[in-house]
């Protein structure tokens, strides 16, 4: 009797162990992806922007893969940390501005573009150079002798394309009374509205958001640029990368896209960003005497 009881206990323990192992194996079979983004705006705003889309993407990927998919959002404190996270494989895919993508690609050529964002069905949107609503400045050439607010030193709009635009219109670093890199786009707009700077460069969506809140801003000029790419880390499984691409291209959720101020995704490749590369390569002209 005692031997039978001992054998029963052994079988029960073995069953529980196998059950636990099975559940653990099932959990391990789930796909967990880390999505990286940096704080071009306030971190809380970034999370509110992306969570609806990422939740929908989880559902779509789960259907494509036939297993649960979870996507964690990892917000980097600055551009460089965001680049490092993708280059070093700490995140599986990221959404970068064009300059950050180009700089990351230089460090790790095996990074690959999944898709680009769509703005009214195109891969283009506008950057803005703005002035105070009551400013007498009417032309870009009048910025000579003025105080200018740029964004982050790695920003497409906030540095490279705006500095290229200034150079093309005869304004260089030495022509400005002063300039500062303020980091976020909203800080640039707020500085111009407060009068600490005479003009500044920021993305169009942030300009409109601040103007809607009553900030005294006026567009001086706009200039086009390519929308942001979504990029896969080196070594991401080709099947998973293809499923990510399919899921993003097929994604339909007006509410989620509204949070990003975009309307979908479009196919893209590295050559779409050649113009931005040229802006980076020619940036030294802004600093030439």
Order of alpha helices (4+ residues) and beta strands (2+ residues): alpha-beta-alpha-beta-alpha-beta-alpha-beta-beta-beta-alpha-beta-alpha-beta-alpha-beta-beta-alpha-alpha-beta-alpha-alpha
